[in-house]
Amino acid sequence: MDKIVHLGLFGCTVLLLCIGYYRQHGYISKLTLTFFAISAAFYGLAIEYIQKYFAIQRTFDMADVAADTIGAVAGILAFKLIRKWWLKKI
């Protein structure tokens, strides 16, 4: 269940970043999409390291990092579907 939450949170975060950027600029490049996904993945990795070294009773979990990264990529894919079917009509 924890991994599904990680996937969902990071997917929604990246999806909302993409929608906001697209609505503000009218376009979004592949480089920007890649930047959002990589930034989210590194953010997830940073959170895990913070949990390992600075939080009591928390541990580093590579599976959480994987779920965060998969969620970020899923957010990009969801954005592409939404842009194709919905945002072009606005």
Buried (B, 14 or more C-beta within 10 A) or exposed (E): EEBEEBBBBBBBBBBEBBBEBBEEEEEBEEEBBEEBBEBBBBBBBEBBEEBEEEEEEEEBBEEBBBBBBBBBBBBBBBBEEBBEEEBEEE
